[in-house]
């Protein structure tokens, strides 16, 4: 298995562990506060970096999903989405009535299609 394929598979299988629902309250600041430069020192740079990382990761997964939709069958896409959602192998096997070997084969096929379609 190539390094690229191994890394993509790892990313897909662990994606659900990285995401978290971010609640944004756009009414937290008054207009005057939003445009004020006096409170710049109140910025938590770790939070800002984490948000930037989450945005970059969202972009990555969106591009990946777009590619999946272009190159896979509906069934392969559905299996892929189940993995992204963090469903375990037993649940996915039950949903699609597949054995573990066939399920892994589907995932490998999806990854191959994405990698081949990217070059």
C-alpha positions in Angstrom: 0.0 0.0 0.0 1.4 3.4 -1.0 2.1 6.1 1.6 -0.5 8.3 -0.1 -3.1 5.6 0.1 -2.2 4.8 3.7 -2.4 8.4 4.8 -5.7 9.0 3.0 -7.2 5.8 4.6 -6.0 7.0 8.1 -7.5 10.4 7.5 -10.9 9.0 6.5 -11.0 6.5 9.4 -10.0 9.1 12.0 -11.9 12.1 10.6 -14.8 11.8 13.0 -12.5 12.1 15.9 -11.2 15.5 14.7 -14.5 17.3 14.1 -16.4 19.1 16.7 -19.5 21.1 16.5 -18.6 24.8 16.7 -21.3 27.1 17.9 -21.0 30.6 16.5 -23.0 33.4 18.0 -22.7 36.3 15.7 -24.5 38.5 18.2 -21.8 38.3 20.8 -20.3 41.6 19.8 -22.0 45.0 19.4 -21.1 46.9 16.2 -18.9 49.3 18.2 -16.9 46.4 19.7 -16.5 44.7 16.4 -14.9 47.7 14.8 -12.9 48.7 17.8 -9.1 48.1 17.8 -8.8 48.7 21.5 -9.6 45.1 22.5 -7.1 43.4 20.2 -5.1 42.1 23.2 -8.1 40.0 24.2 -7.5 37.6 21.3 -6.7 34.0 22.3 -4.2 33.0 19.7 -4.5 29.3 20.4 -8.2 29.5 19.8 -7.6 31.5 16.6 -5.1 28.9 15.4 -7.5 26.0 16.2 -10.3 27.7 14.3 -7.9 28.2 11.3 -7.0 24.5 11.5 -10.6 23.5 11.6 -11.4 25.7 8.6 -8.5 24.2 6.6 -9.7 20.7 7.6 -13.2 21.5 6.5 -11.9 22.6 3.2 -9.9 19.4 2.9 -12.9 17.2 3.6 -15.1 19.2 1.3 -12.7 18.7 -1.6 -12.4 15.0 -0.7 -16.2 14.6 -0.7 -16.5 16.4 -4.0 -13.9 14.0 -5.5 -15.7 11.0 -4.0 -19.0 12.1 -5.6 -17.3 12.4 -9.0 -15.5 9.1 -9.1 -17.5 6.6 -7.0 -20.8 4.8 -7.2 -23.7 5.8 -4.8 -23.0 2.7 -2.7 -19.3 3.5 -2.4 -20.1 7.1 -1.5 -22.5 5.9 1.2 -19.9 3.6 2.7 -17.4 6.4 2.6 -19.8 8.7 4.5 -20.4 6.1 7.1 -16.7 5.9 7.8 -16.5 9.7 8.0 -19.3 9.7 10.5 -17.4 7.3 12.7 -19.6 4.3 12.3 -17.8 1.2 13.4 -17.1 -1.7 11.0 -19.8 -3.9 12.6 -22.5 -1.3 12.0 -21.4 -0.6 8.4 -21.2 -4.3 7.7 -24.8 -4.7 9.0 -26.1 -1.7 7.1 -24.7 -2.8 3.7 -24.9 -6.6 4.5 -21.2 -7.0 3.8 -18.4 -9.0 5.3 -15.3 -7.2 6.7 -13.1 -8.2 3.8 -15.6 -6.9 1.2 -16.1 -3.7 3.3 -12.3 -3.1 3.3 -12.2 -3.8 -0.4 -14.9 -1.1 -1.0 -12.9 1.4 1.1 -9.7 0.6 -0.7 -11.4 0.9 -4.1 -12.8 4.3 -3.1 -9.3 5.5 -2.0 -7.8 4.1 -5.3 -10.4 6.0 -7.4 -9.7 9.3 -5.5 -5.9 8.9 -5.8 -6.1 8.0 -9.5 -8.5 10.8 -10.2 -6.2 13.3 -8.5 -3.2 12.7 -10.8 
